[in-house]
Amino acid sequence: MSPSISSPGVRGSGVKSHDRAGRRATPTAIPKAVMVPAVLGLLFFAIPLIGLAARTPWADLPGLLTSPVVVDALRLSMISSLAATALAAIMGVPLAWFLARVHVPGKSIIRALVTLPLVLPPVVGGAALLFALGRRGVLGGPIESATGFLLPFSIWGVIVANTFVAMPFLVITVEGALHSSGTRHEAAAATLGAGPLTIFRRITLPMIRPSIGAGLVLTWARALGEFGATVTFAGNAPGSTRTLPLAVFVTLGQDRETAIAISMILVVVSLVVLIALRDRWWRNL
């Protein structure tokens, strides 16, 4: 039985630690040198949201959110974010399985490449998509010559940009779940004669279904709020490629109340997603 762990000479209220058996141990006092910058850090995130809420014209909000500008941007955002989420699911879940289960040389490089959009400036991601899939791009040029189809500056371009930026959230979440679940059940199914596809469909997917759901919700929320890659790769055409974040950028200098109303939509959606998921995603990082 493990003894309780406590620091000598530490008294008073604070964070309560636990021993390995789960029993509540001696409370650990919070040093002021740590607490003060922690509170400042919390305020750093909270004050901008408080400022946005204070400037929101709550009485006029229903009328602002039903204006043609907002309705068009909301329609495009919903179409593109849901389509990007579906596309991410088709590619991202198998990719996460590959990263978690297949042992190949250079996997760390592959994983870095997959998660690069998380740290890459979105504008740079949009430019990379443009050079690859644009009219003069590596793939975009031949595709347009053969079919006449052009991705940039269309709703399809918005979907591709959203998928590029948001899919890493799904891959990280599902890969973390696969690592946590282990391979016991899959190995047992294999010894009983189940084939790889049957194991994936009947064992692996049901086992990680909650994490897939969490990853899809995060992917959708990130796609809904995407700005930089979208404006670079798909443009900012009203009724065609202007999503909610782009509408905020445009209306901020023309109709500030509408910009604030749209911003509140995105803030509320993001908060609801993060609160609903709680720690399901964070523990997979």
N, C-alpha and C positions, 0 to 999 in steps of 0.2 A: 504494500500500500504506500503510495507516494505521499510524502509530507507536504503540507501547505507551503507555498512559496511566498515569502514576503520580504520586503526590504527592511533592514534594521533601522529603527529610529524614525520610520515614516508613519505619521499619524494624521488623522483628520479625514474629511470627506474627499472623495475623488473617484478615480476610475477603479472599479472592483475587479481584481484579477481572480483567476480560478486555477486550482491545481489540476493535475492530469486526470484525476478521478472526477472532475467536474464540480467539486465542492467549492463554495465561495471562500476565498482567502482574504487576508487582510487588505483593506482598501489601500490603493496606491495614490498618494497625494499628487496633485497636478502642479508642477513647478510654474510659478508665474512667468518665468522666462520662456516657457513653452506656450502657456495659455494665452498670453497677450498676442503674439503673432498669429496664433491659431484663430483667435476671434477676428483679428484684422483680415486674415485670409478669407474667413467666412463673409465678412462685410464686403470684401472686394467683389465677391460673386453676387451678393444679395442686393447691394445698393443700386446697381444698374437696373435690375428687375423691379425694384421698388420705384425707381424713377420712371420707368416705362408705365407701370401701373398707375402712378400718380398723374401722368399726362394723358391717360386713356380717356376719351370722351364716352363714358359708360352709357349716358343717356342716349347718345346718337349712334351707339354701336350697331344696333340691328339695321339701321338704314345704311351705314357705311359698309357693312358686310354683305349687303345685297346689291351694291352698286355694280354696274357692268364690268368695271375694271377688276373688282375682286372676284366676281362670279367666274369670269373667263380664266383668271389666273388660278382659281381654286380647281376648276374643271381640268385644266392642263396639268396641274400639280398632282391631282388624284390619279389621272390616267397614267402619267409618266412614272410616278412613284410606285403604283401597284404593278405596272408592267415591269419596272426595274426589279421589284421584289420577286416577281415570278421568274424572271430571267436569272436572278441571283440564286434562287432555289434550285433551278435546273442545273446550273454549273457549280454552285458553291458547295452544296452538300457532297457530291462526289469528290470535289477537290479537297474538302476537309477530310473525307475518308482516306483519300490518297496520302495526305500529309500525316495522318495519324497511324495508318496501318502498313503502308508500303515503305520498305527500306531501300532507298536508292542513294547513290553518291550525290553529294551536293544538295541535300534536302534543305539545309539551312539557307542556301542561296535561293532555292525555290520559295521557301516560306517568306524570306525577306521581300522577294519580288511580289508575292501575293498581298502582303501587308503594306507595301510601299505607299499605296494611296492614302493610308491613314496619316502619314507624316508628310507626304508630298503636298506642296501648295496646290490647291484645286485648279488654279489658273494654269499651272504647269501641266497638270494632268489633262486639262482641256486642250492645251497646245499640242501635247503628245498625241492625243486622239486625232486632232486636226491633221497633223503631219502623217499619221498612219492611215486614216480613213477619209480624209478630205479629197477634194477633186484632184489634187496633185499628190495625194498620199501614196504610200507604198502599196496599200491594198485598195484604197478608195478609187485611185485612178483606173486600174484595170477593171474594177467592178462597174464603174460608171460607163466605161467604154463598151463593156460586154452587155450590160443590162439597162443602162440609162438611170440606174438608181443612185441617189446621192444622200448620204446620211446627214452631213452637217446642215444646220439651219432648217431643221424639220423636227417634228415631234419624235421621230426615230432617233435623231441626234440627242434630244433631251433624255430619252430612255437609256441610250448607251452611256452618256455622261453620268447619269444617276447610278447606273449599275457599276460602272468603273469605280466610283467613289465609295459606294455603300456596301458592295459585296464583301469586302474584308471583314466587316462586323459579323456576318453570318459564318464565314469560314473560321474565324477565331473562336466563336461560340461553340460551333459544332465540333471542331477539332479538340477543344478543351473537354467537351463532354465525352468524346470517344476515348481520350486518354484516361479520364476518371473512371469510365465504365470497365476498362480492361478488356481482355479477350477470352475470359473463361467460358462464357455462354456460347460464343462463336466457335471456339475450339470443341466444345461438347457437341454442338450441332454438326460440326464437320466429321467427328468420329462416328456419328450416327448415319452418315451418308448424305447429308444435305449439301447441295452444290453452293458455290460462291454467291450466285445471284439470289438463291433462296435464303441463305444466311443473311445477306444484306437486307432483303425485303422483309423477312419474318422475324429476325433477331435484332439486327443492328438498328434499323430505323425505329421500331417501337421502343427500344431501350433509350434512345436519345430524343424521342419526340418532344418532350418539354423544352429541351435546349434548342431544337430546331425552331420551335415556335418563338422562343425568346429572340433568337438570332434574326428571324424574319421580321419581327416587330421593330427591332433596332435598325435593320436594313431599310425598312419602309420609312421610319422616322428620319434617318439620315438622307435618304433620297428626297423626301419631301422638303428638306431644308437646304438642298444643294444649290449653290450659286455660282462659284468660280468656274468650274469645269463646264457648266451649262452655258453660261454667257459666252465663254470662249469658243466652245465647239458648236453650239446650237444657235447662238445669237439671242436677241431680245425682241422678237417680233410680236406685237400684240395679237392675241388670239391664236397664235401659232406656236411660239416657243417661250412666251413670257409666263413663267411660273410665279408662285407666291413670293419667293425671295427676290426675284427680279422686279416684281411689282413694288415691293418695299423700296428698292433702290430708286426706281423711277419716280414714285409718288412722294418720296421724302422731300424733294425740292419743289413739288407742285401742290400736293395736298397732304400736309403732314398728318392730319387726323386719320386719313385712310391708311397711310403708312404705319401709324401706330396701331390701328385696328388689326391690320394684317400681321404685324409683329406679335401682337397678343395671341393670335391664333396659333402661330408657330411655337411660342413660348409655352402655352397651355398644353399643346399636343406633346411637346418634348418632355415636359414635367410629368404628364400623365403616364407616358411610356416608361420613364425611368422609375417612377414610384411603383408602377404596377409590376415591373420586373424585379424590383428590389435588388437583392444581391445575386440573382440567378446568373447575370452576365459577368459581374465583377469577379466571382470566384473562379471563372474559367480563364481569366487573364494570366 
